[in-house]
Amino acid sequence: MLVPRMIKQENVAVLLNAPRRSLAALVLAAWPGFQSAPVAAQTAQIPAWLQKHVGTGEGQIAPVVLTRARALYQRKRAEGRVSNPCYLAMDATRPSTAAGGKPGRRFYVICEAAKSFRAVSSGYGNGRKLKRADFSNGRQCAKHFSNAEGSKLTMGGAYVTAETRTSFKGYVSQSGKQTPFHRTFLLFDGEGDTDNARERAIGGHPAVFVKWQCRLKNPDSPYADDAGYVPFGRLVNYTGGRSNGCTTWSPPEAREILARVEGNPTTLYIYPEGGDIDAVAKVVKKGRSLARAGLYWNAACLKAIRAPRFWPKRTLQPIINEWRQSLPKQPPLELPICK
């Protein structure tokens, strides 16, 4: 995989406190398998205004997450894949809820030219609980990660945002009127362990969905079926909660993010990758310190989950496929008529 999996935390600390050094050159040299990079990328440094946002506190970005996100962005700019002045990152090891009960901020929008840094909430994959394997995640912290199709889990690594698709989700009641609700979905293209992002339908979208309740008679609607009915339901907002594997944002934050990348792709780096998860799990099993091992995981969530687990596609996909084949055939869903 082109984007490296682990970087020692002590090396990151040195980089962040050595403004005269070539940050990208040192980081890339520390990553095995990385061949060469353009001079512009090698001489880039984390600016002072951005360094104040680096850390493990609420609203901050962990050093390893920023370092990898910057390196990915610089590489894709050098390749001509992106020209957007902003790039994106996510730390899926952070909790869903911050102190005070507000959604925890673990998704980052960074625009270095404008000296803009913003941390917002985001959802992670909820997983599944099957007879052969339980890879379900709780509401507060993610324990399980995978790139298997159908796993409904988050997969860390490198992505580039792609096109958007807007689809009808059903009718809802808004301001006393029954109106159609549409949701925009931002597709991601991945590489390495994330190269099946499109197969998995992994992308970003607002953390809302329509929970269907009944069929509404509306023959004039362009979304009506042959009998003149449309699905009607309740709008559910799950900001900061769990998703089916996609990256989700609150509706206002989603509008801002989608506006930034619509027709202007950029990079998204999601932490942790499979190698990070395996390394952290091994250190925890041995009872050693993550900091001494040069590894990172949010401390509160690590205490809650004890140890993370990565389910590679080759391991989990056969289990999911077998479960799907065992499911009995169900008749098509037929909603009751709205009263």
N, C-alpha and C positions, 0 to 999 in steps of 0.2 A: 504494500500500500504506500502511496507516495507521501501521505501525511503521516509522520512518525507517531508512535503510540505512547511513548513515555519520555519525560524529560525530568531530570532530577531537580527537586524543588530548590536545593541549595544553589544550583547553577542559575536558576531563574532569579533568585535573590541577588546574586552577584550582578546579573545583567541589569536588573532594575535600578541598581545603585551605582552603575558605571556609565554615566551619560556620555563619556568620551569614547566609549568603545562602539564598535559596529555590532549592534544588537543582532540583526538578522544573520550576519556572518557567523557569530559565535553560536547562535541557536542552531542554524543549519548544520554547522560543523558537528554539533553534538548529536545530531540525528543520523543514525546509521542508514545507509542506502540513499541518502540525498546527494545527488551528483554535483550540480552546480546551480547557481542562481545569478540573475542579472546584477550588475553593479549597483543599480538603484536600490534593489531589494537588500543587498548585502550591507549597504551603508545606512539604511533606515534605523532610526533610534526611537524608543518610546519617548515622546515629548513630556516635558514636566507637567503640563496640564492634565495629561492622561494618567501619569503615575499616581496622582492623588486618588484615583478611582480604583487602584489595584489593591487587593486585599481579600480577606475572607469574611468581612463583615457584611451586614445587610446593605444591599445596593452597590456592593463592590464586585469586581471580577477577579477571580483567583489568578495568580501569575501564570500558571501553566495554560489556563484557558485563553487568556489574552495573547500569550506568546504564540500559541498554535493558530489562533484565529488570524492574527496579523500575518504570520508566515504564509498561510493558505491564501489570504487576500493578495499579498504581494506577488505570490507565484502566479495566481490566475490573472492578475493585471499584466504581468510580464508576458504571459501566454496570449494575451489579447482576448481572453474569455470574458472579462468584466471591465467596465470603465466607471461603474457607479462610485461616487466619492465616499460611500458608506459601506460598512460590512457588518455582519451579524455573528453572534455567538450565543451559546447556551450552556449552562452548567446544570446538568440533570441530576447532580448529586445533592443539590440544595432542597430544603423542605418546601412544601406547598404553602405553608402558612408562616408568616413572620410574627414577630412580637406584636401584640395588640390585636391579633386576629386578622390582619389584612393579608391578601395574597403575597406570598414570598416572591421576591424579584430575582429571577434566574435567567432571563433572556436579555441580551444586550444589543443595542444599536449604536454603533460607533462611527462617527464621521470626523476623521482627523483634520481635514482641511477646514472645517467649520468649528473645530474644537468642541465637538458635541459628543456627550456620552449619556446614554439613557439606559436604565435598568428597569425592566418591566416583568410582569408575571408571565408564566407559560405553563402549559400542561405537559405531562409525560405519559407514556403508554401504560394502560392498566393491566395488560396481560390476560391470561386465562388460567382457570383451575380445571385441569383435566384429570382423569383417573390415573393415567400413566405419569403425569408430571404436573406439578403445581408451580406455575410461573406467574402468579398473580401479584400485583403490586398494591400496597395500601394507599390510602388517600394522602398521607403526609410525606412519605419518602419512597423513592424507587429502589428496589432491591434487585430486580431482574431486568436484563437487557438482551435484545436479540435482533438479528437481521432476517429471521425466518418469516416467510410470507404467512399471514394469518395469525401471527403471534400476538399482535396488538401491543408490541413493546417498542420502546425507543431504541434506536441504534446510533451510537456515537460515531463521529468521523467527519469527513469532508463532504460538503454539498455546495452546489451552485443553484441559485433560484432560477426557475424557468418561467413558462407562461402561466397565466391564470385562467381559471374556468369558473364561471358563475352558473349556478344551477338552482332550480326551484325546489324548495323543501316542503312546501305546504302552506295552507292558509292559517293565519293567526289573528287574534283580536287585538287591534291597536287603536287607541283613542276611540273606542266604541264602534270601530269598523272592522270588517273582515277583509284583511289584505293579504296578498301573496308575500311570502318571505323567501328571499334569495340569499344564498351564501356563496362567497367567493373563495375558491381554493387555489392556493399557490403551489405549483408543482416544484419538486426538488429533483435535481440530477446528482447522483453520487458517484463515488469511485472507490475501488477496493471493496471493503466490507459493506459499503453503502451503495454499491453500483446497481442494486435491485430496488432502488427507491421507487421507480415508476411501477415496477411489478407489484410492489407492496402498496401502491397508491399513497406513498408518504409525502407529505407536504405541510403547508401551514394554512390555518384558517381561523376565523373567529370562534371562540369557545361557546358556541350556541348551537342548539338544534331544535327541531320541532318534534315534540312527542305527540304522534298522531292519536286522536281520540275518536273521531267519527268521520263520516262522509257528508260533505256539505253540498246541497243542491246549488249548482252555479253553472248552468249550461252555456252561458256567455263567456266563461273563462277560457283562455287559450290552453289551460292545463286540465280541462275537464275530460273525463273518460267518455266512452261511447254512450254511457247512460246519463251524462251530464253532471257527474259528481266530482268533487275535488277533495283531497285529504285536508282535514282541519284538526288543529291541535294546539298545544300549549308550548310557548317558547321557553326553553330551559337554558339558563346561563350557567356554565360550569367553569367560569374563570378561575385559573389557578389550580384546577382539579386535574383529573385524569382524562386521557383521550384514548383513542384506539390506535395509538402509535404516532400520530401526527403531532406537530408543534402547534399549540393553540394559544391565542392571545385574547384579552378582553376586547369587545367590539370597538371601543375608541382607539385602543392601541393597534388593533388589527388594521383599521382604516389607515392609520399613519404609516405602518410598515408596508402595507400593500401599495400605498401611493408612492413610496420611495423606490420600490423595486419593479413596479408595473412597466414592462417594456425596457427595463434597465437592470439586467441581472447583477447580482452580487454574490459573495460567498457567505456561507453559513458553516460555522464549525460547532459541532455538538460534542461536549465532553460528558462521560468518559467513553473511550473506545474499548474494544474487547481486551486488548493487551493491558490496559490500565486496570480493568476490572479483575482480570486474573491475577495480576501482580498484587493488588490490594488484598484480594481474598487470601493469597498465600501468606502475606505478612501478618494478617489478622489471625490466621490459623496458628501461626507460630508464636503469637502473643507479642510480636515486636511492634515498635513504634513506626507509624507511617512517615513521620517527619524524618526520622533517622534513616529510613529506607529511601528517602527522596521521593515519596509518593503523596498524592493529594486525594482527599475525599472530605466532604463536608462533615465536620465532627458530630453535629447533632444527629444527622441522618445515619452516620455510621454506627452510632450508639444504638439507634432505633432498629436498624436492620441487622446488626452484628457483622454481617459480611455480605458483599454483593455477589451476584452470580451472572456470568455471561453464558448465554445459550447460543452457540454457533448454529448457523443454518443447517449444517450437515447433521447435527445432533437432534435439533428440535423439529425440523421439517417433516421427517418420517412420522413422528408422533402426532403432529397436527393433521397430516394427511390421513393417517389411520383413524383418528377421531372423526374426521369429516365423513369418511366412508362408512362409519358405523352408525351415523345419524339416520333415523327413520325418515322416510319421505313425509313431508308435511303439506297439507293442502294450502293453496294460496291464501294469504291473509285477506280477510274480508272485514272491513271496518263496519260497525253499525252506522245507521243513518242518523245524522245529527237531529236532535229534537228541537 
